[in-house]
Amino acid sequence: MTDIEQITFKYCLYARKSTEAEEKQALSIDSQIKEMLQVAEREKLNIIEIRRESHSAKESGQRPVFEEIVKDIDSGIFNAIITWAPDRLSRNAGDLGKLVDRMDQKKLITIKTFGQTFSNSPSDKFLLMILCSQAKLENDNKSINVKRGMRARCEMGLWPVQPPTGYRKPNERLSKCEVEIDPDRAPVIKQIFEKIAYEKWSVSKVYTWLKHEINFKTHRGYHLSLGNVFKIINNTFYYGRFEFPQTSGNWYDGKHTPLISKELFDETRNSIKSQVIKTQGKEFAFTRIMKCGLCGSGITADEKFKKLQNGGVNRYVYYRCTKARDRDCKNPAITEPELIEALLKMINAINLNKVQLTSKLDNEIQKFKKLQAMFLGKKKTEKIEVVDLKDYAKFVLKEGSVLEQRSVLGCISSELVLKSNKIQLVG
């Protein structure tokens, strides 16, 4: 009796169904198990356990069940594998090498498939490596062919993947890379560009309009996120050109009907840039002292300008919730004059830190006293009335610079909350 005949074979039945496109016609996991159990029964094989997996075998180390089997082979639980075909086990050199190494170490005695048996012999291992390498070659060639096919379609002006919102496939099953304008969503996408370009809407305002005012959804039934809106206004596909793959530098003229003009696309981009430039580096007095009274987020500021018919420009500053904690927060924005007016009405109820205020703003208060005396016509020898700290705070809120306003508001020990255009004290 030979050594191999004295070994007790402990088989692991391994069935894998890949998500890879080329294997869609392959036997399902249940069919593989049924067929291999019939083989095991016919040849009286000792199957210890059945393992199932639904992961691609293209890349090494990406299949948890396969990795567990390798560990169990090392620990002696299994010393044989039965599976439908060699490509069920491996389509990459790394995983194949793990199996061959175990065969060399005599930890894995045999691998049995539906039509073949691979033992620990040079010829069998060589054949196993050839069959698995052939599967890898098929994968590599398919990847090359797919990329070549996509490149050819792009050169024909066809979009090779799922069309962006505002377009649709004429027929989900029959059309290949052809797109047409979606009559239900295209007008809204065009309005996004127009509102930003001509009405100077911010992306946040567009997002709110899409979700809360017109309840716009994609063809899959989802609302657009803020990031999706940014992607739309930066997508050249809408005016007829596209880059594929993204950041590849390969540009193509699309065969599809443009949704907007190149001029509208550029105007939209310029409008977004101008909005960023207007607020970038700006210091607003009231952005760090308040919280949203509805969701607890911080308060941010937007600065906008409106051209007048006489050639002048009006400046507007709006304070609003950042929506960091709740993207759907309904707290309305408030203008800077309205906010200052609300603060002035509440100044008597605000608890000012007298020591901190005196320490930080003593010089400014002295200047204020001199200014007060000058307007009152008092001479230096005359006694100047003591300045009430709250009166000074009111003066700074009305007439002071941003830094002065920040200095005063930084001395407020109570927390301010903005809710429904009103200021509330907390603490």
Number of C-alpha atoms within 10 A of each C-alpha: 5 6 6 10 8 8 10 12 19 22 25 23 24 23 26 27 20 19 12 12 8 11 12 11 7 11 15 15 18 13 13 20 22 12 14 21 19 11 17 18 11 9 9 10 15 15 18 13 12 13 15 15 16 14 17 18 24 21 15 17 12 13 17 12 16 22 15 12 18 21 13 14 21 15 11 12 17 22 25 23 23 27 23 23 19 23 20 19 21 26 25 21 15 13 23 19 14 14 20 18 13 17 21 14 12 12 21 25 24 21 25 21 17 15 8 13 13 20 18 18 13 11 11 16 19 12 13 21 19 13 17 22 19 15 20 20 14 14 17 14 12 14 12 12 12 12 12 12 13 19 19 13 16 23 16 13 20 21 25 18 12 12 16 15 20 22 24 19 17 15 11 11 7 9 10 15 18 22 24 17 19 15 11 13 17 19 13 16 21 18 13 21 25 18 16 23 21 12 10 19 18 16 19 15 13 18 22 18 14 20 16 12 10 10 12 19 14 13 14 7 8 11 16 17 15 15 10 13 19 14 12 18 21 14 16 18 22 26 19 19 17 21 18 16 13 9 8 8 10 13 16 19 16 20 17 19 14 17 17 19 14 15 11 17 22 16 17 23 16 14 20 19 11 13 18 14 11 13 14 10 8 11 12 19 20 19 16 14 17 20 23 24 20 16 19 18 19 20 22 19 22 18 18 14 13 11 10 9 7 6 6 8 11 9 9 13 16 17 22 23 29 19 19 13 13 13 16 12 17 15 17 14 20 19 16 18 13 14 18 15 14 15 19 19 12 13 17 12 12 18 15 20 15 13 9 15 19 14 9 14 16 12 11 14 19 13 12 16 17 16 12 15 17 12 9 10 10 13 11 10 6 9 9 14 9 9 13 10 17 18 13 18 23 21 14 21 22 14 11 15 12 14 13 17 20 20 18 24 20 17 18 18 14 16 15 22 21 26 20 14 17 14 20 18 15 10 7
